[in-house]
Amino acid sequence: MAVVHILIVLCAIVLGARLGSIAIGLAGGAGVMLLGFSGVAVTRDDIPFDVIGIIMAVIAAIAAMQRAGGLDYLVHLAERALRKNPKYITYVAPVVTYFMTLFAGTGHTAFSTLPVIVEVSKESGVRPSRPLSVAVPASQMAITASPISAAVVFMASIMEPLGVGYLTLLAILIPATFLAIFPTAWLANRLGKELEADAEYQDRLSRGLVSPPKGAAHYEPVRGAKASVVIFLVAILAVMVYATAISDQVGLISEPTLPRNEAIMAMMLTAATIIVLVCKFPAGDILNTQVFRSGMSASVCVLGVAWLGTTLVNHYIEEIQDFSGDLLNAYPWLLAVVLFFAAALLYSQAATAKALMPAALAMGVSPLTAVAAFPAVSALFILPTYPTLLAAVEMDDTGSTRIGKAVFNHPFFIPGTLQIVLSVLLGYLIGGVLI
């Protein structure tokens, strides 16, 4: 029956990927139902309620900030940074997308910066696929280092009993994932022909399909835009301070009445409330923002896919431990490989971590290995179907960012893979000192 159960999971994931968008979560739920009918025990504990709750609360706060004009203000700051150093856009663009995701806890913020990256690249004569191929994976990688992302919060919850605190986790993952950007950008600058020598670009140019660069647009922040950003930033700092205060390592609050996960949800919802009050807009407008729609779609995707993966893993946990325990102990780096390919199918850093990390730790994987391998859950770029990847392809009207006939033949694969490899190696180096 194991083969049947694995086929059910794979078919559900493939069906969801083919249908696209929220369907990956819907198909995951259908897969859970089929697993239940085929004899697999389905329990409530397999549903990642904390992960989903954190995603929803954070998205609510970001959507409120977007409605208040805060995201437009952040994009304006990002555009200023990109236009100050146009010749170095392959280095600057991923730094911008990385910090926007690190700050917001979701990669959906990258959508707003992609058109700016394309525009500045064209103005500078830089092949847009070069900065885009690093910036998109960097925005995904930052999820594994964001203080308020569901993936990091879940990782902290399973690592703290093993002696790796919340701040220690961030102290390893932030520099490991950030420093990996620069060697990757150096490589990306050497991939593909120069823009003027690209036959696809010349063909599109001759047919009038390439719009000329528009230059910097005049921007005036609306009332409340800056205030919403400040409120959101203060909420993030409050989360970090509170999570540190209640951690076992610091212990300022020994018996907290508000646990960390619940505190993050409450603080994010509170931040959204304050933004609505201070910026004075109808709360119902939040429901119409692009961030809210994308974020709620992501919540359903995590619900279906994580529930599906966790149900299968928990059903066969003993067999998995017997088969893989000795192998992972002998070759611990294989955990990163497993997470890398699992993320391509599960479409979510949080879902991948929820489905596989507890099983890996149960097999005896060391805390250092688990933390170092964690950035590998960001391999959402392997299949050219992830929303930010597709958006980058669509927004680059030069045709330099294109998907080939082969499944893996796209410009994000090599830079994204290199970023993960470097992040894992740096995680081992930094973690070896801090853990």
PyMOL commands that set and color helices and strands:
alter all, ss='L'
color gray80, all
select helices_A, chain A and resi 2-19+23-37+44-46+49-67+70-84+86-104+107-124+129-145+150-162+166-179+181-188+195-197+199-206+225-245+260-279+283-288+290-315+317-330+334-346+349-362+367-378+387-395+413-434
alter helices_A, ss='H'
color red, helices_A
deselect
rebuild
show_as cartoon
